[in-house]
Amino acid sequence: MFDSSQNDRSFAEDSELQRIRAEFPSWAEERIDRLSGRIHGELDELARVANENPPRLERYDARGERIDRVDYHPAYREMERIAFEETGLIWLHHDPAFTSEHGRVPRKVPFALGYLFAQAEQGLYCPICLTDGTATVLSRHAEESLREKCLPRLAARRYEDLWQGAMFLTEREGGSDVGRSETRAVEDGVGWRLHGLKWFCSNASAELALALARPEGAPDGTGGLGLFAVPRWQPDGSLNECHLLRLKDKLGTRSMATGEIRLDGAFAYRVASPPDGFRVMTEMLNLSRLYNAVASVAVLRRAYVEAKEHASRRIAFGKRIADHPLCARTLSELEASWRDNFRLAFHAIDHYEQMEATGDETSSQIVRLLTPLVKYTTARAAVQATLEAMEILGGDGYCENFVTARLLRDAQVLPIWEGTTNILVLDALRAISREGTLTPLLEEVRERLEKTGDDEGLAEADRLETLLARCKDPAFEGEAREACDRLTALVVRSLR
Ligand SMILES: Cc1cc2nc3c(=O)[nH]c(=O)nc-3n(C[C@H](O)[C@H](O)[C@H](O)COP(=O)(O)OP(=O)(O)OC[C@H]3O[C@@H](n4cnc5c(N)ncnc54)[C@H](O)[C@@H]3O)c2cc1C
């Protein structure tokens, strides 16, 4: 049992959450309050049990028929119900009935709710992200008949009606280097059949996955990839040919099933043909990267709250450890890291919302560059914060009675999935060199720095502009990470 002595006080004290929720309609504020009251205690306990009882794969039924079923502990199922049905992490944004009553629900609302939810449970936040990504891509790119079939399920308000999404991208050969993907797509007159091995499939029991595959005769590389929607059930009701080979034995996010799946002539609907398959998939990927950033700031907040709570109670050498200068310093660094990263992530989300709601070109360019920067920066900060928080709790922090051990395990994947740091740095370079995204980002940053009279920040903007002008030069690649770090630090500075 975790120490659940904290109540929702930490949420009332969360000045960043309070700041953004001030813009929310009252129905959204109520949802924030309701979820806040459940994190420490109910959700924590469900998460603890679900992570101690990870999902199990049942490949065959008693008669030896293939069922490829993932069995979850009831605690995980209850968290799913809370997240999908009660909190509405998907349907709030995607259900047309809700939006026709309340208007378009800005992305910030489900992301703020997700920030709360992920402070208790990181594993399930991944299927939430994947379901949103699947719904978002299908709503933009699928044919009407496919949209009508899938979207009401992905945005279902009742848990029993829900379909969850997944993303089959990574293969044994092609992880970061997606162009090496070997999965083939063959048209059979009725639909498409996919053949290949997907090496990391989170939410392995999902009812619908978006998968990259190369139609026969398409060229090598990412330009030859198409995007397909792979249902768990074929149109005739039989189990699709998605063979769940095994579940990964993971360091963290253990409540959630990540599997290896062999597509053995799996039935699929085409969503995008080459050369657009990968481009369309990056829309899901980029949204996932914002989810990753929200998960990371949730870790940062939780780590800070746990450390602060402990340090204000624990007495050592005659006073509370929080009052010892070195400990106070660590706590204020943890707080600053949470605050900076929160602002960074939600700033990118604001631009994403602007792009999606209005098609604003400047926001679209800014979020294009911010997404890789924000993803890797917040993820690495989250990992660092879990180390610091654990150390502040001392020996207790290392034990499973406290949330810090799981927090540390769960955070480690944040810099890896949805693209590793180096890959995201390269992506940021491409966004600058091919898509001219640096100019609008720096313009916005300069505007804010001018308002506060930050001359040193403005000088750094000039230096970075000169430095990043070299980004097309292959010799620059080795220095690119430092340049991207400095650029992100400048954005953060302008948001303070
Ligand atoms: C728990 C978990 C769940 C996952 N779930 C999913 C999922 O649902 N769907 C999915 O599609 N994938 C999923 N993944 C896969 C994940 O996205 C990949 O593992 C990740 O993108 C890295 O790819 P890779 O493992 O092939 O590593 P590699 O691509 O082999 O990279 C290894 C290292 O090489 C570095 N590197 C590679 N190329 C370069 C370069 N050009 N310059 C500098 N450095 C380079 C990388 O930065 C990295 O540090 C999951 C992974 C994990 C761990």
The ligand as an SDF file (V2000), in Angstrom:
LIG
                    3D

 53 58  0  0  0  0  0  0  0  0999 V2000
    7.9150   -0.3500  -23.8330 C   0  0  0  0  0  0  0  0  0  0  0  0
    7.9790    0.0070  -25.2720 C   0  0  0  0  0  0  0  0  0  0  0  0
    6.8050    0.1180  -25.9850 C   0  0  0  0  0  0  0  0  0  0  0  0
    6.8370    0.4340  -27.3360 C   0  0  0  0  0  0  0  0  0  0  0  0
    5.6630    0.5230  -28.0340 N   0  0  0  0  0  0  0  0  0  0  0  0
    5.6880    0.7210  -29.3730 C   0  0  0  0  0  0  0  0  0  0  0  0
    4.4780    0.7040  -30.1460 C   0  0  0  0  0  0  0  0  0  0  0  0
    3.3770    0.5850  -29.6160 O   0  0  0  0  0  0  0  0  0  0  0  0
    4.5660    0.8580  -31.4840 N   0  0  0  0  0  0  0  0  0  0  0  0
    5.7610    1.0180  -32.1100 C   0  0  0  0  0  0  0  0  0  0  0  0
    5.7630    1.1430  -33.3280 O   0  0  0  0  0  0  0  0  0  0  0  0
    6.9240    1.0520  -31.4120 N   0  0  0  0  0  0  0  0  0  0  0  0
    6.9100    0.9050  -30.0630 C   0  0  0  0  0  0  0  0  0  0  0  0
    8.0900    0.9190  -29.3360 N   0  0  0  0  0  0  0  0  0  0  0  0
    9.3410    1.0170  -30.0530 C   0  0  0  0  0  0  0  0  0  0  0  0
   10.0930    2.3190  -29.8410 C   0  0  0  0  0  0  0  0  0  0  0  0
    9.4300    3.3890  -30.4360 O   0  0  0  0  0  0  0  0  0  0  0  0
   11.5010    2.0900  -30.3860 C   0  0  0  0  0  0  0  0  0  0  0  0
   12.1360    1.1520  -29.5360 O   0  0  0  0  0  0  0  0  0  0  0  0
   12.3120    3.3620  -30.4510 C   0  0  0  0  0  0  0  0  0  0  0  0
   11.7650    4.2250  -31.4150 O   0  0  0  0  0  0  0  0  0  0  0  0
   13.7720    3.0860  -30.8130 C   0  0  0  0  0  0  0  0  0  0  0  0
   13.8740    2.2290  -31.9000 O   0  0  0  0  0  0  0  0  0  0  0  0
   14.7920    0.9260  -31.7970 P   0  0  0  0  0  0  0  0  0  0  0  0
   14.4270    0.2110  -30.5560 O   0  0  0  0  0  0  0  0  0  0  0  0
   14.6880    0.1880  -33.0720 O   0  0  0  0  0  0  0  0  0  0  0  0
   16.2480    1.4640  -31.5870 O   0  0  0  0  0  0  0  0  0  0  0  0
   17.2780    1.8610  -32.7290 P   0  0  0  0  0  0  0  0  0  0  0  0
   16.5550    2.5390  -33.8280 O   0  0  0  0  0  0  0  0  0  0  0  0
   18.0720    0.6780  -33.0640 O   0  0  0  0  0  0  0  0  0  0  0  0
   18.1630    2.9260  -31.9770 O   0  0  0  0  0  0  0  0  0  0  0  0
   19.1610    2.5490  -31.0320 C   0  0  0  0  0  0  0  0  0  0  0  0
   19.9790    3.7860  -30.6800 C   0  0  0  0  0  0  0  0  0  0  0  0
   20.6150    4.2570  -31.8610 O   0  0  0  0  0  0  0  0  0  0  0  0
   20.4210    5.6430  -31.9570 C   0  0  0  0  0  0  0  0  0  0  0  0
   20.4230    6.0390  -33.3750 N   0  0  0  0  0  0  0  0  0  0  0  0
   19.7770    5.4240  -34.3940 C   0  0  0  0  0  0  0  0  0  0  0  0
   19.9720    6.1030  -35.5220 N   0  0  0  0  0  0  0  0  0  0  0  0
   20.7680    7.1600  -35.2260 C   0  0  0  0  0  0  0  0  0  0  0  0
   21.3260    8.2340  -35.9740 C   0  0  0  0  0  0  0  0  0  0  0  0
   21.0750    8.3790  -37.2640 N   0  0  0  0  0  0  0  0  0  0  0  0
   22.0890    9.1310  -35.3170 N   0  0  0  0  0  0  0  0  0  0  0  0
   22.3280    9.0280  -34.0030 C   0  0  0  0  0  0  0  0  0  0  0  0
   21.8290    8.0290  -33.2460 N   0  0  0  0  0  0  0  0  0  0  0  0
   21.0630    7.1180  -33.8470 C   0  0  0  0  0  0  0  0  0  0  0  0
   19.0840    5.9170  -31.3020 C   0  0  0  0  0  0  0  0  0  0  0  0
   18.9700    7.2620  -30.8780 O   0  0  0  0  0  0  0  0  0  0  0  0
   19.1360    4.9330  -30.1460 C   0  0  0  0  0  0  0  0  0  0  0  0
   19.7740    5.5430  -29.0650 O   0  0  0  0  0  0  0  0  0  0  0  0
    8.0760    0.6440  -27.9780 C   0  0  0  0  0  0  0  0  0  0  0  0
    9.2610    0.5440  -27.2520 C   0  0  0  0  0  0  0  0  0  0  0  0
    9.2170    0.2400  -25.9050 C   0  0  0  0  0  0  0  0  0  0  0  0
   10.5080    0.1290  -25.1510 C   0  0  0  0  0  0  0  0  0  0  0  0
  1  2  1  0
  2  3  1  0
  2 52  2  0
  3  4  2  0
  4  5  1  0
  4 50  1  0
  5  6  2  0
  6  7  1  0
  6 13  1  0
  7  8  2  0
  7  9  1  0
  9 10  1  0
 10 11  2  0
 10 12  1  0
 12 13  2  0
 13 14  1  0
 14 15  1  0
 14 50  1  0
 15 16  1  0
 16 17  1  0
 16 18  1  0
 18 19  1  0
 18 20  1  0
 20 21  1  0
 20 22  1  0
 22 23  1  0
 23 24  1  0
 24 25  2  0
 24 26  1  0
 24 27  1  0
 27 28  1  0
 28 29  2  0
 28 30  1  0
 28 31  1  0
 31 32  1  0
 32 33  1  0
 33 34  1  0
 33 48  1  0
 34 35  1  0
 35 36  1  0
 35 46  1  0
 36 37  1  0
 36 45  1  0
 37 38  2  0
 38 39  1  0
 39 40  1  0
 39 45  2  0
 40 41  1  0
 40 42  2  0
 42 43  1  0
 43 44  2  0
 44 45  1  0
 46 47  1  0
 46 48  1  0
 48 49  1  0
 50 51  2  0
 51 52  1  0
 52 53  1  0
M  END
$$$$
